[in-house]
Amino acid sequence: MKRPLAYIAGTGRGLPAGVMTNHDFAALGIETTHDWIVERSGIHERRIARDGESTCSMAVEAARKAMDRASVTPGEVDAIILSTASPDRLLPSTAVDVQAALGATRAAAFDLSAACSGWLYGLTVAEGLLTAGSAETVVVIGSEKMSAILDWTDRSTCVLFGDGAGAAVVKRAKQHRGILSSFLRSDGTLADLLHRPHGGARTPLSEQVLRDRTHFVKMAGREVFKYAVRSMAEAADRALDGARLTGQDIDLLIPHQANVRIIEATAKHANIPIEKVFINVDRYGNTSSATIPIALDEAIESGRVHEGSTVLFVTFGAGFTWASMVVRF
Ligand code: UT7
């Protein structure tokens, strides 16, 4: 079948109001500086969920806005795919809580676990559901309450992440708008470089686990950095090849927002000038699978993505997983 088979009919985002700046770490006794964080990652501040804000509540806010913009009612939604590495509870999925809150009574709902790459994985799964005729309208959400799974005594991770959600309504393509290519990859031999070692079924939560803090995110930052640069370069090439385009045909690159240095390396490799790259990691930090849908929603709102724009998405995360996509709006 010839693409495009699916298009993005509307987007939305849900961000906590609470802002935490780099200077706020001092009050927590974390030995870091604003200058170190900015120089190594490009992050100035991030949002932190408070007062009952959850992965579900941020997802619902993002999904409602996306559905409004796509003029879709809850009863029209056939499937809800929620990408998250920070589910509100381990059973059942957070997606069913979102379904209940939206009142999307006809929808199949499930969580998707592919870490930072999850939202692009979700879009590709949505495209498959639409193409197979299993759905007409799919809501794909990335929502993360990273603050709940971080070790707030570990300066090498806690300064890098933030909370938030982004969503898109995906429908069957009309005319020439939609997903032109997509690329998904994983390498589980590298899983231990970015993970939560314990607290799952293999080593359930125990006093020992809590004492050792091994239920929190652990990351070998320098190694992850190397693989991220290499994998995002490969992913950019593969999505461009799949769409028979070059970097010069791209109006906007929306990369995963983990580190501004990784973003710059990806843009350079793809031959896309930095003016055509969307960057908001300075304001939100790394919100894992929510970074790309939040950035897309902001890019549409500010007019940087409009009808006719060709956009390249590229991401990388725990697993490792990496993915990319070219979409014409
Ligand atoms: O979204 C999933 C994918 N994740 C990523 O893509 C993240 C990839 N990794 C990175 O972005 C970078 O590796 C980091 C931002 C995590 C770290 O930057 P780096 O330039 O690779 O620094 P480093 O890990 O090599 O650490 C340099 C030094 C170390 O001290 P020594 O060993 O050189 O004495 C750290 O102990 O910086 C120290 N350090 C800190 N200093 C101040 C680590 N964290 C901090 C901190 N504040 N928060």
Boltz pocket constraint, residues with backbone or C-beta under 6 A from the ligand:
constraints:
  - pocket:
      binder: B
      contacts: [[A, 31], [A, 32], [A, 33], [A, 36], [A, 37], [A, 40], [A, 41], [A, 116], [A, 155], [A, 156], [A, 157], [A, 159], [A, 160], [A, 220], [A, 221], [A, 222], [A, 223], [A, 224], [A, 225], [A, 228], [A, 258], [A, 259], [A, 262], [A, 286], [A, 288], [A, 316], [A, 317], [A, 318]]
      max_distance: 6.0
